[in-house]
Amino acid sequence: MLYDSLNHLSKSETFKNAVLKGIAPDKGLFFPRQIIPLKKKILNELSKLHIHEIAFEAIQQFIGNCIPKRKLKNIIEETLCFDFPLVKLDKDIYSLELFHGPTLAFKDVGARFMARCVEYFNEIENENITILVATSGDTGAAVADGFYNISGVNVVILYPKNKISIIQEKQMTTLGKNITALEVDGVFDDCQEMVKKAFLDPQIIQKIRLTSANSINVARWLPQMFYYFSGYVSASKFDLPINFSVPSGNFGNLCAGLIAKKLGLPINQFLACTNANDSVPRYLDSGIFQPNKTIQTISNAMDVGNPSNFIRIQKIFNNDIHKLKKNISGYSFSDSETKSHIKKTYKKSNYILDPHGAIGLLGLQKHSKIIQNETGIFLETAHPCKFSDIVESNINIKLDVPNKLNNIFKREKKSIKISNYSEVKEFLLKS
Ligand SMILES: *Cc1c(COP(=O)(O)O)cnc(C)c1O
């Protein structure tokens, strides 16, 4: 399988090179040249297969010869080492809980898969690689955990000081070893800017092999299709059309769902749900893509003004907005709607939402006012305790932190304070 750059000026690459480069030299995102639907026999028997087998069938063509079958199966088993329960909230309304992984966020799936691919490529190549990421919280935590102790890989995470939750900060600053956290005196956009600068800095890229680990990277983006298969299999027994509501920021997650549909998974409709950063819902309304500056909200992992993966979504529909609109409906919600929905849902269904999942559920309920007799699944993308300050003040209870995180508050934070780009550069060059 070859990956083309969506800017069409760089040469095509194998899966391995697309992963190690992250982005094409012409700054285009990599996109698989072909997407071949799964065989009918497999699609008809999904409910008889284990999720590891389904995942292998789904992703195999995208890896090609870059990883031997045995090894790929191994990577999948280690990636999918936790469940994705489907929890009923109401008639035809379900939460697909994606937060049972090690850092309590859906990003664990992509991060664990990518880390193991990079580890394998390193074993055969033996050249150190540095993963450089900017984070508004969840990405840094999942990447730190996924790559912890992976040999030949250094991880450098830039996060905005005082702008992430306590759990998220502990998750990336207390591991040590090959994980370093840079605490930036600024906002997420400043971190992102510094990372972009480093990727273009000749002195840095001459000396260090850098790659990214956000959903731009195909090894983080594509495995996210696994839980759509899992959710579909769990819901197929209801025998109704199945819709997925996806709380979206950079749109990697929703885009992976569209790939699952391309592979033949009979998903009826996708709901693209956003906070005030509503570039995509506005596009679906007006037909004009006009990204805004990023707005800060309480669902901060979705604070993205100009979603990187939108271009991949357009590519999937050959830039035909009519086809796109047939498959995706857009909804956006304010912080006050999000907060009151967390409260309302707790009262009505005794279910605790996090602010991101709350937006997914809001979209689903709005959509099901128009359409009935379909199964609606919203993706609950993070455990509510990661956003305890917002959730607890809305429902007036103290949230339990899952056992696996109990020790985290005792571990010592280690970070390097950063106030400008040249300090990042100095750190990278001497490390
Ligand atoms: C990253 C993230 C999102 C947004 O996912 P995208 O793939 O960027 O659209 C939603 N919710 C949570 C909790 C996240 O961490």
The ligand as an SDF file (V2000), in Angstrom:
LIG
                    3D

 15 15  0  0  0  0  0  0  0  0999 V2000
   -8.7140   14.4640   21.0890 C   0  0  0  0  0  0  0  0  0  0  0  0
  -10.0460   14.4050   21.7190 C   0  0  0  0  0  0  0  0  0  0  0  0
  -11.2300   14.6520   20.9840 C   0  0  0  0  0  0  0  0  0  0  0  0
  -11.2160   15.0780   19.5270 C   0  0  0  0  0  0  0  0  0  0  0  0
  -10.7740   14.0680   18.6630 O   0  0  0  0  0  0  0  0  0  0  0  0
  -10.3200   14.4520   17.1690 P   0  0  0  0  0  0  0  0  0  0  0  0
   -9.8390   13.1870   16.5720 O   0  0  0  0  0  0  0  0  0  0  0  0
   -9.2180   15.4680   17.3220 O   0  0  0  0  0  0  0  0  0  0  0  0
  -11.4970   15.0200   16.4830 O   0  0  0  0  0  0  0  0  0  0  0  0
  -12.4440   14.5080   21.6180 C   0  0  0  0  0  0  0  0  0  0  0  0
  -12.5130   14.1920   22.9240 N   0  0  0  0  0  0  0  0  0  0  0  0
  -11.4100   13.9620   23.6720 C   0  0  0  0  0  0  0  0  0  0  0  0
  -11.5610   13.6400   25.1100 C   0  0  0  0  0  0  0  0  0  0  0  0
  -10.1370   14.0570   23.1040 C   0  0  0  0  0  0  0  0  0  0  0  0
   -9.0500   13.8410   23.8440 O   0  0  0  0  0  0  0  0  0  0  0  0
  1  2  1  0
  2  3  1  0
  2 14  2  0
  3  4  1  0
  3 10  2  0
  4  5  1  0
  5  6  1  0
  6  7  2  0
  6  8  1  0
  6  9  1  0
 10 11  1  0
 11 12  2  0
 12 13  1  0
 12 14  1  0
 14 15  1  0
M  END
$$$$
